[in-house]
Amino acid sequence: MEKLQLGKRNKLRVLRILPHGAYLDGGEIGDILLPTRYLPEGVAVGDIVDVFLYLDHEERLTATTQHPYIEVGQYAYLKCAWTNQYGAYLDWGLQKDLFCPFREQRTRMEVGKRYLVYCYIDSLTYRIVCTSRVDRLHAADEPASSRPTLIDDFAPRLQQWLVEHEGFCPLHDHTPAEEIYNVFGVSKKVFKQAVGKLYKQHAITLGDDGIRLVAED
């Protein structure tokens, strides 16, 4: 099968259909869910479906038959749907809005206004994001097969951060993904995996209020 492309349309084969959706053949990546609400009428096991691949709110690779207004590597004028302390979220035709961090905004985005943006894959978080600084060039992220390297790289960086901050980090499993990204520049999934790695190495302890560095003997 052809290499999967995050943030673009892919033609994938239906492996099985369950009440909550169809599972598509993602090859080495594993099965990819196409939720029931996006299933084409009359689709059957073995059919090839044209889907757009993105990360859902839990950062799981997910498929949809919806056509977004923009794909990775493209430009479009998009309307700002809402903002928060981390950036702006633009309507690109999918249930999950497209994120534009403050640092990628030429001018501070306002709800209801349209902006020319470029869509790309963030090289640290593997998220689909956009920038209104369209004079910049953005390269696509590394293939999914190389993503574990990011986790291996972040674990020692997190440990060093703890050393430099009195051995304590107030972030934990229930911390919003945007807050983790704002502090470390990585996704919540990468953060949790790095925490798990350090915990298995007995380098940290976990608490309801955050994580603590284990003091060396």
SULNOR-V223195 format. One record per backbone hydrogen bond with DSSP energy under -0.5 kcal/mol. NH is the residue of the N-H (numbers start at 0). CO is the residue of the C=O. E is the energy in kcal/mol with one decimal. If there is no record, write none. Layout:
nh	co	e
NH	CO	E
NH	CO	E
This chain:
nh	co	e
5	3	-0.5
6	52	-2.8
7	4	-1.4
9	50	-3.5
11	9	-0.7
11	48	-2.3
13	46	-2.8
14	22	-3.1
15	22	-1.2
17	20	-3.1
20	17	-1.6
21	33	-2.5
22	15	-2.7
23	21	-0.5
23	31	-3.2
24	12	-2.4
25	23	-0.8
28	25	-1.7
29	26	-1.1
31	23	-2.2
32	60	-0.6
33	21	-3.0
34	32	-0.6
34	62	-0.6
35	19	-1.5
37	34	-2.1
38	35	-1.8
42	39	-1.7
45	13	-2.4
46	43	-2.2
48	11	-3.0
48	46	-0.5
50	9	-3.0
50	48	-0.7
51	63	-3.1
52	7	-1.8
53	61	-2.3
55	59	-2.3
58	55	-2.2
61	53	-3.2
62	32	-2.5
63	51	-1.5
67	65	-0.7
68	91	-2.5
71	6	-2.3
72	118	-3.1
73	70	-1.9
75	116	-1.7
77	75	-0.7
77	114	-2.4
78	90	-0.6
79	112	-2.7
80	78	-0.5
80	88	-2.7
81	88	-1.5
83	86	-2.3
87	99	-2.6
88	81	-2.9
89	97	-3.3
90	78	-2.7
91	89	-0.7
96	94	-0.6
97	89	-2.7
98	127	-0.6
99	87	-3.0
101	85	-1.4
103	100	-1.5
104	101	-1.9
105	103	-0.6
111	79	-2.8
112	109	-1.8
114	77	-2.3
116	75	-2.6
116	114	-0.6
117	130	-2.5
118	73	-2.2
119	128	-2.3
121	119	-0.6
121	126	-2.7
125	121	-1.8
128	119	-2.6
128	126	-0.7
129	98	-1.7
130	117	-1.8
131	103	-2.8
132	103	-0.8
133	131	-1.6
135	132	-2.2
145	142	-1.9
146	143	-1.7
148	145	-1.3
149	145	-0.5
149	146	-1.4
150	146	-1.1
151	147	-2.4
152	148	-2.3
153	149	-2.1
154	150	-2.1
155	151	-0.8
156	152	-0.9
157	153	-2.9
158	154	-2.2
159	155	-2.3
160	156	-2.1
161	157	-2.0
162	158	-1.9
163	159	-1.9
164	160	-0.7
164	161	-0.9
165	162	-0.7
166	161	-3.3
167	164	-1.5
168	210	-2.4
174	171	-1.7
178	175	-0.6
179	175	-1.7
180	176	-2.4
181	177	-2.2
182	178	-1.6
183	179	-2.9
184	179	-0.6
184	180	-1.7
190	186	-2.2
191	187	-2.7
192	188	-2.2
193	189	-2.3
194	190	-2.5
195	191	-2.5
196	192	-2.0
197	193	-2.5
198	194	-2.5
199	195	-2.1
200	196	-1.3
201	198	-1.7
202	197	-2.8
203	197	-0.7
204	211	-2.5
206	209	-2.6
209	206	-1.0
210	168	-2.5
211	204	-2.5
212	166	-2.7
213	202	-2.8
